[in-house]
Amino acid sequence: MAGTLILTGISLPTDVRAAQSAEFTSLGAISDVRQDGNEVYLRYEGGEQAKISVLNDSVLRFDMEPDGQFREHPAPRDESHTTTIVAKSQDEYEEEYQPSLTLSEGEDIIVETDEMQLIIDPETAMMKMVNKESGETVLEEREPLKYNDTETVQTLKSDASEYYFGGGQQNGYFSHKGRKVAVENKSTWVDGGVSSPNPFYFSSKGYGVVRHTFAQGEYDFRGEETIVLSHDEKRFDAFYFVEDSSKDILSDYVEYRRQGHQQHRRAAVEAAAVREERRHHPDDRGK
């Protein structure tokens, strides 16, 4: 199993998912901030902790753990599995790129590299990401991260011109705007079925994200102004890529996964699909 990302799982009954959605805890105000090299640590008033790690000037990891225990790799679904999602270590990234991180504290907490900014409101804990070259806010939370014992949910702002891609083998679709995407292996090849899920998606606004988890999830891209992203675990661990083009986002993802020639070809196909989508939707800001 080593070196292969396989997500397995079964659909949960509606009543179970409804129970999961009850009694969420939202992140509150940030009570402490400290920097250690290319990492920034946050403590929230509810006791949760987060670690922000800069891997290069356009890639960072945001890891929020309610128990404050940071893990290099998420737990596999089966203890016999030796699979890891990320194949390139933080030390390897830092040795190759030697990124620089600047931390500023004032009205906002700003974690900054030469190419992007992560801006966090210390009162609400909501964050946004800015591409420094374009000056665009590419990602922005509509409400704080929330979690319960079995699920963690991120709610982001969206707009009519934004399109979403990825999620692995989502049969019959490459653009997911207006759809709900299951990140779980349903082993079905029918239209709308999921045969090889992947907790990675990217946006035409200029960011991509990998949820660093083997837990099944659901990405709801149906809202015109809001998208809702959830996974069935009590933690939030994600790698973000902020770039000027979809091609560069996919290149970052391939490097992160250390994929071979076949995956490079798949990335090229997805990039071509994005260009085709943009041709049919001229208001789409994808590259």
N, C-alpha and C positions, 0 to 999 in steps of 0.2 A: 504493500500500500504506500510505501514511502514515495514522496514526490508527486502524488496524485491527489487532487482535491476532490473529494466525493462527499456530498451532503446527502444524508438519508433521513427519512422521516415520514410520518403519516399525517394526514389532515386531521385536525382536532375537531370534535363536534362543536356545533354552534354554542351550546350551553357552556362548554368548557371555556371557549374564547370569551364569551360574555363575562364569565366569572373572573377571567384574567384581567379584564379591562377595569375591574372595580378597585377602588381604594388605592389609586396611584399616589406616590409621593413625588412631588416636583422638587428639583434642585432649588435651594433658596440662595440668599445672599452669600457672597464669598467673604470668608472671615480671615483668610491668610493666604499670602502669595510669596513664593520664594523661588529663586533661580539657582540651578546647579549646572553650570556649563550650558549644553544645548538642550536642557530640560527645564520646564517650569512646573512647579507643583502648586495646586490649588486645594484649599480646604473650604468646604461649605458649612453653613451654620447648622445643617442637619447632621454633620459628621462625615459626610461623603468626601472622598478625595479624588482629584484628577491629576494626571500627568500628561503634559504636552511635550512631545519629543520632536525636534526638528531633524529630519534625515538629510535633506538638501534644501536648497532655497525655494523649491516648489512642492515639497512633500513633507507632511507632518503627520504625527500620530496623536490622537486625542483619546485618552483612556480614563474613563470614569468608573471608579469602583466604590460601591456603597460601603464595603467592608475595609477599604483602604489598602487592600492587598493587590499589588500590581503583578501581573503575570507576563512573562515573555511570550508565551503561546497560550491560546485558549484550550480548554479541555476538549479532547475528542469525544465523539459520541460513543465510542467503544474503546476501552482501555488498551486493547490489543493494537489499535491503530497508531502508527508512528508518523502520520501525515502532519505537516505544518502548512499553514496558509501562506505565510511570508517565507521566502527562501533566502532573502538577502538581509543580513543582520544589521542592526543599527551601527555597530562598530565598523562594518564594511562600508556602509553609506558614508559615515563620517570620515573614514580614511580616504575614500575616493573624492569626496566633494568638499570636505572641510567647511561645512556651512557655518554661518554666523547668526546668532540669535540676539535680538535686542528686546529687552523687557521695559515697558513704560507703565507707570501707574499714575492715574489721575482720575478724571471723570470716567474713563474706561481703562481696562487692563488691555494692553496691546502687546502681543507677541509678534515680532516682526523679523522678516528676512529681507534680502535684497529684492525679492520678487513678490512677496505676499505679506498680508497682515491678517492675523487672527485677533478680532476685537471682541472683548467680552464685557458686558455690563455687570459691574460688581454687585449691583442691587438685585437684578433679576436673574443673573447667571446666563442670560441669553447671549448667543455669539453670532458673529458674522465673519465672512472671509472676503478679503478685497485683493484683487489683482492689481499690484502697484503700477504695472506698466500701463494698463488701460484705465485705471482708476475706478473700475466697475466693482460693485459688490456682487460677487458671483453666488454666494450662499448666505442665507440669513434665517435664523430661527424665528418662528412666529410665537412660540411659547417655550418655556424651559424644558429641558430633558425631564422625563418622568419615568418612574419604574414602580413595579411591585415585586412580589416574590417570584413571579414567573415570566415577566415581560418588561422590556424597556422600549420607550417610544420617543422618536424625534419628530417634531413637526416643523416644517420649513415653509417659507414663503415661496410662491410660484407666480408666474404670469402667463398670459395667453400665448406669448411668443416662445415659451421655453419648452424644449423637447427632451425626452429621457430615453436612454439606450442601455443595453446590457442585461444583467440578470441571468446570464448563462443561456442555455438552450430553451428559449421560450417559443415553442413551436407556432409558426405562422406569423410571428411579429418580430420586428427589430426596433420599432418605435413604440414606446409604452405610454405616451401621453393619452390620458383618458381611460387608462386601464389599471387594474389591480394585478400586481405580479406576485406570484407565490415563489418564495425562495425555499423550496423543498422538493425532494425527488419524488415525483408522482409516477415515474416510469411509464409515462404515456406519450404517444407520438401523434395524437389527434390535434386538430387545430385548437390552440390555446392550452395544450398540455405542456407539462414540464418534464423533460427527460434528463437534463443535466444542469441543475441550478448553480448559480454563482452569486455570492453576496456582494457583487460589484455592479455599480451603475455609474453613468456619467451624464452630465447635463450640457445642453447646447450653450449654456451661459459661460462655461469654461471651468468646470470642476468635475472631478470624479471622486468616488469614495468606495472603499472596501470595508465592509463590516467584518472585523477580525473575529469571526465566530463560526462554529459549526452548528449552532442552533438554527432551527428553521425560522423563517421570517416572512414578512409580507410588506410589499412596497405599494402604497396606494397613490397612484399618479392621476386620479380622476378629477381632483379639484382644480378649478381655474386659478385660485389664489393660494392654495395650500396643498402640500403633499405630506403624507404621514408614513413613516418608516418604522417598522417594529421587528424585533427578534425576541424569541422566547427564552430569555435569560435575564438575570438580575445584574446586569452590568452593561456598559456601553464602551466599545473599543473600536475605533475606526481610523483608517489611514486616508488622508485627503491629498488629492493632487490638484493643484491650481496652475493652469496653463493657458496659453493664448489660442490653442487649437485642439480639436478633438484628437488629431494625430499625436500630438505631444502627450495628451492625457493617456492615450493607449500605450504609448512608448513607456511612460512612467509605470503603468500597470504591468507591462511585460517584464520590465526590469525588476519590479517588486516581486513578481512571481518567478523570475528567472526561467521563463518559458522558452521552449525551443523553436525550431523553424516553423512547425505546424501552427504554433500559437501566434507567431509573427504574421503568418498568412491570414489567420482568423482576424487579427487586429486590423490588417489592411482591408479585409472585406467589410468589417464594421465601419471603418473610416469612410469607405466608398459609399456605404449605405447612408451614413450621415450626410454626405455631400448630395446624394440623391434626394433625401428628405428635404434638404435646404432648397434644392432646385424647385421642388413642388410647393414649398412654403417659403416664399421669398422674405417673409418677415422674421423667419427663424434666425436667431443670432449665432447658430452653430457655425463652426469654421469648415 
